[in-house]
């Protein structure tokens, strides 16, 4: 006898069609303001990454669009099986909360992860320090690049955009759930902790530093990156062990912070592989 098919959407309550519904208002508030104990996840990939990383999901909202693909149906069923309330929301209402060109029909609220700071120093530390990065997309890209290059963690110092904000999460694509990081600590305190653990701190500057590929990056290292426009302030530069520069051809003055971080981190990864 064939098995009885499960309902297409394992959801609770009647479908929500009003943009003034309390759940919709709460989701919109998180999207616009963030900085609570919850993070807003949009789309199947982020929800899957959060589940895989063991992030606690509090609630989800799914529209009929999520039922149109096997992946969507399976993910909604997985959420329901895990005991996570899944609320039904009209396609147009859920799409109004999305910044994607086409909403995948799924949002979720997640508890913000808390990392053990000691994990940043695992093995031979390779750390990034963001001092005043204000663009959430840059912060997300930085975490994604750092994880891809094998960094052990990050300090996202005070004045740096929230790594679990809507736009940062889209840039990080799950790395914010996995890469150990501390957010909001004064940069001076982060530098002191790194130096106490004998991690060489390297300021990234547009000119005047040692060429990045001439520095021994096989030792414990932390790259310190400043604000997108103004860079690192003099009082922070004064606390850092050394300065590195990425030589550039032509009239280009600087690189996007995410691109610069990628160049530096993958050079460190290359040197460390060569040592093995």
C-alpha positions as CSV (number, residue, x, y, z in Angstrom):
1,X,0.0,0.0,0.0
2,X,1.5,3.4,-0.9
3,X,2.3,5.7,1.9
4,X,-0.1,8.6,2.6
5,X,1.4,11.8,1.3
6,X,2.2,14.4,3.9
7,X,0.6,17.8,3.7
8,X,2.5,20.1,1.3
9,X,3.1,22.7,3.9
10,X,3.3,21.8,7.6
11,X,2.3,25.2,8.8
12,X,0.3,26.7,11.7
13,X,-2.7,29.1,11.7
14,X,-4.6,30.6,8.8
15,X,-2.8,32.4,6.1
16,X,-1.7,36.0,7.0
17,X,-2.8,38.5,4.4
18,X,-2.4,41.8,6.2
19,X,0.8,43.8,6.3
20,X,-0.3,45.1,9.7
21,X,-0.3,41.7,11.3
22,X,2.0,41.6,14.4
23,X,4.3,38.9,12.9
24,X,4.7,40.9,9.7
25,X,5.4,44.1,11.7
26,X,8.0,42.2,13.8
27,X,9.7,40.9,10.7
28,X,9.8,44.4,9.1
29,X,11.2,45.9,12.3
30,X,14.0,43.4,12.4
31,X,14.8,44.1,8.7
32,X,14.9,47.8,9.2
33,X,16.5,48.2,12.6
34,X,18.1,44.9,13.6
35,X,20.3,44.9,16.7
36,X,18.1,42.7,18.9
37,X,18.7,39.2,20.3
38,X,17.2,37.8,17.1
39,X,18.4,37.8,13.5
40,X,16.2,37.7,10.4
41,X,17.1,35.1,7.8
42,X,15.7,35.3,4.2
43,X,15.7,32.5,1.7
44,X,16.3,28.8,1.8
45,X,20.1,28.9,1.7
46,X,20.4,31.0,4.9
47,X,17.8,28.9,6.7
48,X,19.6,25.7,5.7
49,X,23.0,27.1,6.7
50,X,21.6,28.2,10.1
51,X,20.1,24.7,10.7
52,X,23.4,23.0,9.7
53,X,25.4,25.3,12.1
54,X,23.1,24.5,15.0
55,X,21.6,28.0,15.2
56,X,18.4,28.1,17.2
57,X,15.4,29.1,15.1
58,X,12.5,30.6,16.9
59,X,9.8,31.0,14.2
60,X,9.4,30.9,10.5
61,X,7.1,32.4,7.9
62,X,6.5,30.7,4.6
63,X,4.3,31.6,1.6
64,X,2.8,29.3,-1.0
65,X,5.8,30.0,-3.2
66,X,7.9,27.8,-0.8
67,X,5.6,24.9,-1.8
68,X,6.5,25.1,-5.4
69,X,9.8,23.3,-5.3
70,X,10.8,20.0,-3.6
71,X,13.6,21.9,-1.8
72,X,11.1,24.4,-0.3
73,X,8.6,21.7,0.7
74,X,11.4,19.6,2.3
75,X,12.7,22.6,4.2
76,X,9.4,23.6,5.6
77,X,8.7,20.1,6.7
78,X,12.1,19.9,8.3
79,X,11.3,23.1,10.3
80,X,8.0,21.8,11.4
81,X,9.5,18.4,12.4
82,X,12.0,20.3,14.5
83,X,9.2,22.0,16.4
84,X,9.7,25.4,14.9
85,X,6.4,27.2,14.4
86,X,5.9,28.0,10.7
87,X,3.3,30.7,10.0
88,X,1.5,30.9,6.6
89,X,1.9,34.3,4.9
90,X,0.5,35.5,1.6
91,X,3.0,35.6,-1.2
92,X,2.7,39.4,-1.8
93,X,3.0,40.1,2.0
94,X,6.1,38.1,2.4
95,X,7.6,39.5,-0.9
96,X,7.1,43.0,0.6
97,X,9.7,42.1,3.2
98,X,12.2,40.8,0.8
99,X,15.1,42.6,-0.9
100,X,15.5,39.8,-3.4
101,X,14.2,40.3,-6.9
102,X,12.1,37.2,-6.5
103,X,11.3,36.1,-2.9
104,X,11.8,32.4,-2.3
105,X,8.8,32.5,0.1
106,X,10.7,31.8,3.4
107,X,11.8,33.9,6.3
108,X,13.0,32.8,9.7
109,X,13.8,34.3,13.1
110,X,17.0,33.0,14.6
111,X,18.7,33.4,18.0
112,X,22.0,35.2,17.5
113,X,25.0,32.9,17.9
114,X,27.5,33.5,20.7
115,X,31.0,32.3,20.1
116,X,33.8,31.4,22.5
117,X,36.4,34.0,22.1
118,X,39.1,31.4,22.6
119,X,38.1,29.8,19.4
120,X,39.5,32.8,17.5
121,X,43.0,31.6,18.6
122,X,42.7,28.0,17.5
123,X,45.8,26.5,16.0
124,X,48.0,29.2,14.4
125,X,45.7,32.2,14.6
126,X,44.8,34.0,11.4
127,X,42.5,36.8,12.4
128,X,40.7,39.8,10.8
129,X,40.0,42.9,12.8
130,X,37.4,45.3,11.4
131,X,37.6,48.7,12.9
132,X,34.7,50.9,11.9
133,X,33.5,49.1,8.7
134,X,30.1,50.7,8.2
135,X,28.7,48.9,5.1
136,X,26.9,45.7,6.2
137,X,27.6,44.1,2.8
138,X,31.3,44.6,3.3
139,X,31.1,43.1,6.8
140,X,29.3,40.0,5.4
141,X,31.8,39.7,2.5
142,X,34.7,40.0,4.9
143,X,33.4,37.1,7.1
144,X,32.8,35.0,4.0
145,X,36.2,35.7,2.6
146,X,37.9,35.1,6.0
147,X,36.2,31.7,6.4
148,X,37.1,30.7,2.8
149,X,40.8,31.5,3.4
150,X,40.9,29.5,6.6
151,X,40.9,32.4,9.1
152,X,40.4,31.3,12.7
153,X,38.1,34.2,13.6
154,X,37.4,37.9,13.7
155,X,37.0,40.9,15.9
156,X,34.3,43.3,14.6
157,X,35.2,46.3,16.7
158,X,32.8,49.0,18.0
159,X,31.5,51.1,15.1
160,X,31.5,48.2,12.7
161,X,28.1,47.2,11.2
162,X,26.1,44.4,12.7
163,X,27.3,41.1,11.2
164,X,23.9,39.6,11.7
165,X,21.9,42.4,10.1
166,X,19.8,41.6,7.0
167,X,22.4,42.8,4.4
168,X,25.4,41.5,6.2
169,X,23.9,38.0,6.4
170,X,23.2,38.1,2.7
171,X,26.9,38.9,2.1
172,X,28.2,36.3,4.5
173,X,26.0,33.5,3.1
174,X,26.3,31.4,6.3
175,X,29.8,32.3,7.4
176,X,28.5,34.5,10.2
177,X,27.0,31.4,11.7
178,X,30.3,29.4,11.6
179,X,33.3,31.8,11.8
180,X,34.0,32.7,15.5
181,X,33.7,36.4,15.9
182,X,33.2,39.0,18.6
183,X,31.3,42.1,17.8
184,X,31.2,45.5,19.5
185,X,34.5,45.4,21.5
186,X,36.6,48.6,21.4
187,X,39.3,48.1,18.9
188,X,42.0,49.0,21.5
189,X,40.8,46.2,23.6
190,X,40.8,43.7,20.7
191,X,44.4,44.7,19.8
192,X,45.5,44.3,23.4
193,X,44.1,40.8,23.6
194,X,45.7,39.8,20.3
195,X,49.1,41.2,21.4
196,X,48.8,39.5,24.8
197,X,48.5,36.2,22.9
198,X,51.6,37.0,20.8
199,X,49.6,37.6,17.6
200,X,51.3,40.0,15.2
201,X,48.9,42.8,14.3
202,X,49.2,44.3,10.8
203,X,47.5,47.5,9.8
204,X,46.4,47.5,6.1
205,X,47.3,50.9,4.7
206,X,47.1,52.3,1.1
207,X,50.7,53.3,1.0
208,X,53.9,53.3,3.1
209,X,53.6,49.8,4.5
210,X,55.7,46.8,3.7
211,X,54.5,44.8,0.7
212,X,52.1,42.2,2.0
213,X,53.8,39.3,0.2
214,X,57.2,40.1,1.8
215,X,55.8,39.5,5.3
216,X,56.0,36.1,7.0
217,X,52.4,35.3,7.4
218,X,53.0,31.8,8.7
219,X,53.1,33.1,12.2
220,X,50.1,34.1,14.3
221,X,48.8,37.1,12.4
222,X,45.8,39.6,12.6
223,X,45.0,41.9,9.7
224,X,43.4,45.2,10.9
225,X,41.2,46.9,8.4
226,X,39.7,50.4,8.8
227,X,36.7,52.4,7.7
228,X,35.9,52.2,4.0
229,X,36.5,56.0,3.5
230,X,38.9,57.1,6.2
231,X,40.9,54.0,7.0
232,X,42.5,53.5,10.4
233,X,42.8,56.5,12.7
234,X,46.2,57.6,13.9
235,X,45.6,56.5,17.5
236,X,44.8,52.9,16.3
237,X,47.8,52.8,13.9
238,X,50.0,53.8,16.8
239,X,49.0,50.6,18.7
240,X,49.6,48.2,15.8
241,X,52.8,46.2,15.4
242,X,53.4,46.9,11.6
243,X,51.8,48.1,8.4
244,X,51.3,46.3,5.1
245,X,50.4,47.6,1.7
246,X,49.1,45.9,-1.4
247,X,51.1,47.4,-4.3
248,X,48.8,48.4,-7.2
249,X,49.5,49.3,-10.8
250,X,48.1,52.3,-12.7
251,X,46.1,55.1,-11.1
252,X,44.1,52.9,-8.7
253,X,44.4,54.3,-5.2
254,X,42.8,51.5,-3.1
255,X,40.7,48.3,-3.2
256,X,37.4,47.5,-1.7
257,X,37.9,46.3,1.8
258,X,36.6,42.9,1.0
259,X,38.9,42.5,-2.0
260,X,41.9,43.7,0.1
261,X,41.1,41.3,2.8
262,X,40.9,38.5,0.3
263,X,44.3,39.3,-1.2
264,X,45.9,39.4,2.3
265,X,44.2,36.3,3.7
266,X,44.8,34.1,0.7
267,X,48.4,35.1,0.7
268,X,48.6,33.9,4.3
269,X,46.9,30.7,3.3
270,X,49.3,30.2,0.4
271,X,52.3,30.7,2.7
272,X,51.0,28.3,5.3
273,X,50.3,25.6,2.7
274,X,53.8,26.0,1.3
275,X,55.2,25.3,4.8
276,X,53.4,22.0,5.0
